[in-house]
Amino acid sequence: MARKFTPKVLTANDLRLGDVVYMTAAGTWTRCHTEAELLEEEADAELRLLKAQGQAHIVVGPYLADAKAGPNGPEPVHFREAFRTRGPSNYFHGKQETSKQEPAHV
């Protein structure tokens, strides 16, 4: 028996800046997860992925990520995707934020 398709968003990284980006319903890229198109049909998701793979001059590493409908747009389902929505990890988070200590240099 075939498994039920889980809704997805199409995500990648911006080629020039490295930022996480998401494909919108208009076929453009946005940095805002809630503006991403929630793909609820497997065939549509695969077509969007093919389109993104043809945009190697704009994005790298496109893939389909599980998502769910939320009150303000798509919401990530997995921790990795939730983490990616928060932006670059090259600044202090969690314990690093409270201690404000620079990493030791070896």
C-alpha positions in Angstrom: 0.0 0.0 0.0 1.3 3.4 -0.9 2.1 5.8 1.9 0.1 9.1 2.2 2.1 12.0 0.8 3.3 14.4 3.6 3.1 18.1 2.6 6.4 19.7 1.7 8.1 23.0 1.1 10.9 23.4 -1.4 14.1 24.7 0.2 17.6 25.4 -0.9 20.5 27.8 -0.2 21.1 31.0 -2.1 24.1 30.5 -4.3 25.8 33.9 -3.6 24.9 34.5 0.0 24.4 31.0 1.4 21.1 32.0 3.0 18.3 29.4 3.4 15.6 30.1 0.8 12.2 28.7 0.1 10.2 28.6 -3.2 6.9 30.6 -3.2 3.7 29.8 -5.1 4.9 32.4 -7.7 8.0 30.4 -8.3 10.3 33.0 -6.7 12.7 32.5 -3.8 12.1 34.0 -0.3 14.0 33.9 2.9 10.8 33.7 4.9 9.5 30.2 5.6 5.9 31.3 6.1 5.9 32.7 2.5 6.9 29.3 1.1 4.4 27.3 -1.0 3.0 24.3 0.9 3.1 21.5 -1.6 0.3 19.1 -0.9 0.4 16.9 -4.0 3.4 14.7 -4.7 3.4 15.4 -8.5 3.4 19.2 -7.9 6.3 18.8 -5.4 8.4 16.8 -7.8 7.8 19.3 -10.6 8.8 22.2 -8.3 12.0 20.3 -7.3 12.9 19.8 -11.0 12.4 23.5 -11.6 14.7 24.3 -8.7 17.3 21.9 -9.8 17.4 23.8 -13.1 18.2 27.0 -11.3 21.8 26.2 -10.4 22.7 29.8 -11.1 20.5 30.9 -8.2 20.4 28.2 -5.6 22.3 25.1 -4.5 21.1 21.9 -2.8 17.3 22.2 -3.4 15.2 19.5 -1.6 11.7 18.9 -0.4 11.2 19.3 3.4 8.2 18.0 5.4 6.0 20.8 6.5 2.5 21.4 7.9 -0.1 24.2 7.5 0.1 26.8 10.2 -1.9 29.9 11.0 0.7 32.1 9.2 1.8 29.8 6.5 3.8 26.6 6.4 5.5 25.4 9.5 8.5 23.0 9.7 7.9 19.5 11.1 11.4 18.4 11.9 14.0 20.1 14.2 16.5 20.5 11.4 14.1 22.6 9.3 13.0 24.6 12.3 16.6 25.4 13.0 17.2 26.4 9.4 14.3 29.0 9.6 16.2 30.8 12.4 19.0 32.0 10.1 22.8 31.5 10.2 24.3 29.8 13.2 27.4 31.9 13.3 26.2 33.9 16.3 25.6 33.0 19.9 22.6 30.7 20.8 21.5 29.0 24.0 24.3 28.5 26.5 26.7 30.6 24.3 24.3 33.5 24.5 24.2 33.5 28.3 27.9 33.0 28.8 29.1 35.3 26.0 32.5 33.5 26.1 34.6 33.4 23.0 35.7 29.9 22.0 39.2 28.9 23.1 41.8 29.2 20.4 44.2 26.3 20.1 
